[in-house]
Amino acid sequence: MCGIIGYAGHRPAVPLLIEGLRRLEYRGYDSAGVAYVEAGALRLLRAEGKLGELEKKINGRDVTMATSGIGHTRWATHGVPVERNAHPHKDNSGRLALIHNGIIENYQERKNELLAQGYTFSSETDTEVLVNLIAEGLKETGSILRAMSWAFARVEGAYAVALVSPDEPGVVYAARKSSPLVFGQGLGENFVASDIPAFLPYTREVAFLEDGELVRMDANSWQVFDAATLEPVDKPLHHITWDVQSAQKGGYKHFMLKEIFEQPRVVADCLAGRVDLRAGRVRLPELDGLEPPRRLTIVACGTSYHAGLWGASLIESWARIPVRVEIASEFRYRDLLLDGDDVVLAVSQSGETADTLAGMRRARELGARVLGLCNVVGSTVSREAERVVYTQAGPEISVASTKAMCSQLTVLYLLALHWGAAKGTLPAEVAARALTGVHGLPQVIEAELPRMRERACELARKYASVRSFMYLGRGQSFPLALEGALKLKEISYIHAEGYASGEMKHGPIALIEPDFPTFALALRDPLFPKVKSNLEEVQARDGRIVALTHPGLDLTVDDPWIIPEVWGPLNAFLALPCLQLFAYEMADYLGKDVDQPRNLAKSVTVE
Ligand code: M6R
């Protein structure tokens, strides 16, 4: 769960690596470091804390000589986040420097062997074990390439690594297994990184490295090898069409705010080419030739799980397919009852979430067919799924996921329509209404966002001092209540509970008092009268209520937040930005680090 970048070219490497790390900082920010070769010597610069701390260390030094190097931004897995554990790590001879994203599961075993051979360690990291294992491999095999292969054969776990050495100045080696790594080919320069935005200002030509591949690159050449056999592998290059601007803040104070405001465009992009209004149907060519599932299991984590919960009820209702939704970290370890009649849909923004990937792999082992719903093109989910439907939301930088959920809801909505049409379970008038409704949705969201933000600001000022919030919703609003609570807690650090409003009286109602307010989703739907009664139960305990509601509904609460009503399930697309903006404004008002909340990382590539 770290960000790595490697560069070999003609520009000063250190400033370029720092700039690349800035675009990878969403992957972790406990410490940062770079390594490069200068005048035949290996140089390491590392600092605890965010990238700015590393820059302070670099300031005043002349680091313009080196034209190749590696850089790392860390999210701690082994060892506390202090400088001695920061990457890069050197081997005992000081001839190799390595950066690593992932976890070497058998590192203790390997470390004990190396200790017995006289190796010493100055950090608690698994990475220092790996670099010394490569050094041992170098003794055995005589070349860095063979040494890396030798070492990888002896480790278990996940890694994306990059390595430099003064023995081969100007050369960067990199490899991956179960952690993301992309290669970028420039003109007289080459790159590797955990994610494309790291090098996007310099090239759009990329190759996605697969598990078990290793690349050797210098300024003018590159070659991918099978890490086990060292046979050369031909890799096709892909042209990336999105630009650096879409990976920048674009004038907004935070990426999160920018991404919330991108949602109208996200829905439009998701629909583009997929909705045929005249024919009254959805086109998902990615699923051509695939029968609708007989049983569907949605597997996901965090916000993607909430999107899955929301989508499940639509798929059940429109396509009459039984759907269960599973938290991936639970699903992967259960004694699962899956077979060839089951379809598993992995939902993941990043496509790299370790638990979701493990869930997919278990499902496949048991004979289920595995589909992916994913944002990042070329990610592991997209490559391991039998078919993948992309959410096309563009890069999501803020750790708090916003536009990705909006895009997931859109695709799940389309899937429900697609399978409903294929099975003939969806009445034509519902299909027509659903398609015209979703088609007009981007303009409605666009028009409402400024007003939503104003209301979120007002409410944030009023409620920012509370220590806890209850989020309540029923039916299709229940997943939104969970999501609202998740957003609030992850960026403002205010405790929040998302609950099904009908379930609240079975326990959580004991918490209600004036300082424990409730954020209710009380939209016009068949369950509104039930929600209203649940809110009356809260009011009877002196609980204050903010209620997201529709015009004309009979509801009296402390702070109504009235949003325009659209058709049926599409109301979620207007409720969602309100929940996101409320959390955003609370966190911003409290002066929290919105885009990089403490203890979190964007892509959770460890279990
Ligand atoms: O990339 P994924 O969609 O698989 O990520 C899943 C969760 O880690 C993610 O949604 C997380 O909960 C976000 N921080 C929520 O804002």
Residues whose N, C-alpha, C, O or C-beta is under 5 A from the ligand:
A	BS01	M6R	C301 G302 T303 S304 V347 S348 Q349 S350 G351 T353 V399 A400 S401 K602 V604
